[in-house]
């Protein structure tokens, strides 16, 4: 049995992990509702705010306390990127995915925690702080969306009754490769927009059908939401059709296609 299954079957551990995600989401909202994000620019030109660091600290401290034998890899800890070279099981976190959306105050940001086992994302938690929603799921674990009171709803991809293909893509920033991919789809197309890992959740909840990502992303951008989408009946594969792999020497993902079905 996988560690992900053990965690899901242990009610106390699963509850503690969910509470940790809510705590991280609250830390993000505290900054979001303040007047000062203390925004910096990292070496790769991506923005960093107090909220990224606050959620990072909450998650790392909580995980090391709850699961001391499982190391933590975080976008906000460069040294932790060495961990996958010596560990086949670890937590992978993106404390605040969609920092640019956060700075714009458009609510399209998430908090992401994934369990990686032998290069696969087996369990994912995606918090959407502004919506007060938490998504949980994995490849062999039915995905749910729940609120702060613990009320959970099972989610699953479903096809549009109209037959229209709902494509998650930006209306204003489509690169040529993505435009060509969409043009090759057979049928009527509708573009669905979403920020951060919400793109995967749109598919998981049956609000979209396919998300072609033919541009750079990092492993922490996709792992948790991939697990949730797979738990909702969907799939995420490299554009070549090969499985997505985590813990590579290069943290960048290959181009990939997320879909509502296998």
Protein Blocks (a to p, Z undefined) as FASTA:
>chain_A
ZZklmmmmmmklmmmmmmmmmmmmmmmmmmmmmmblopacdfkopacdfklmmmmmmmmm
mmmmmmmmbccddfklmklmmmmmmpcbdcdddfbghklmmmnonopacddddddeehia
fbdcdddfknopacdddfklccddddfkopacdddddddfklpacddddfklccfklmmm
mmmpgcdddddddehjllmmmmmnopafbdcdfbdcdfklmmmmmmmmmmnopacddfko
pacdehiablbdcdddddfbZZ
